[in-house]
Amino acid sequence: MTDTAPAPEILLERRGPLAVVILNRPKALNALTLGMIRALAPQLAQWERDPAVKAVVMRGSGDKAFCAGGDVRAIWEAGRGFQQAGGYDPATAPDDCLPRRFFFEEYRLNRQIKLCAKPIVSLLDGVTMGGGCGLSMHGSHRVATERTLIAMPETAIGLFPDVGGSVFLNACPGEVGTYLALTGDRLKGGADALWCKLATHAAPSAAMAAIEERLAGAAWTGDPARDRAVADAAIAAHAADPGPSPLSQQSAWIDRCFAPARVEDILAALARESGAAAERAAAARKTIETRSPTSLKLTLAQLRRTRGLGFDQAMATEFRLVQRCMAGHDFFEGIRAVLVDKDQAPRWRPDRLDAVTDAMIDAYFAPLGPRELTFAD
Ligand code: QUE
């Protein structure tokens, strides 16, 4: 007998009072597909209503990743169809097309996780990027390990740090969120993740199964506020001090250099650094210079303009931006260079910061009329 049924992309299981989400595309680093979003969103809603479910655990399958991001390759293929047919227009594209539906439903799921009254504990034991941050950062509990790699690397693929990056990057200390957004730098291990408030707890990778077991056997009360503390205690029983945060030692030059309102001025500030920080500032500058000029200016404008907005308004802003990215050039070139041809040599258009005007960036923020991200059922 051979088993011909394909493995499900997402496993939705029960373990006593615990609901368990397993992102199950290990060969694709558990990258999030529209099918996974469409399976998880209604199940999460049902678990929220079910008094027998007290908390949710999310984890990745395989030993490499929690979730590497969205299935941007599928969106790239769908979007290329539009390019060959004259271009993607967010105002007239079919409502059910992937470049619209994927982000619409992903951002709504991010909000559902944010609003969930029950603890959602994400075990970030490996690669956690882009859409994987969107699944985890808005939940109540995020556990980092020595194997955690957290990044928002979208400026490398002609996008911007979406899935609520406006919220969780703006909540990082000082200008560290701006640094992470523009460079796409990877945080390794629990100490930096905790310092950036991206993780709530740090524990050894070897303790992940024990944490899940303790959550399954915990003395849940059914009261949301008290159950947050129950989850805290279950995780804390296996937590370990990850030591001092290396990134926190870099905050002085990061705060100096990443404060300006223009990307050009950030690059100039990095070039002016001398002394102990000069080498790291030069490395950041080199990295930024490989990124999409449009993405860089868009990302800085995103972070500055969403500061102080509520969650829903920030997500609606991100949806405007991502729909304009689907209508542009750099996302398709970025995915080509990074995930398809893998030549790591994107030819951005425009290819210089000074050719990306304020008017071009302003146009990304224009409302989408009847095509806005909405949150009503
Ligand atoms: C920047 C990104 C992403 C990326 C690489 C970048 C991203 C993303 C993936 C990814 C990785 C593995 C997969 C997959 C997608 O890579 O957002 O489907 O199997 O999802 O440099 O932003």
Residues whose N, C-alpha, C, O or C-beta is under 5 A from the ligand:
A	BS01	QUE	A28 L29 A31 A68 G69 G70 D71 V72 R73 G130 P153 E154 A156 I157 V338
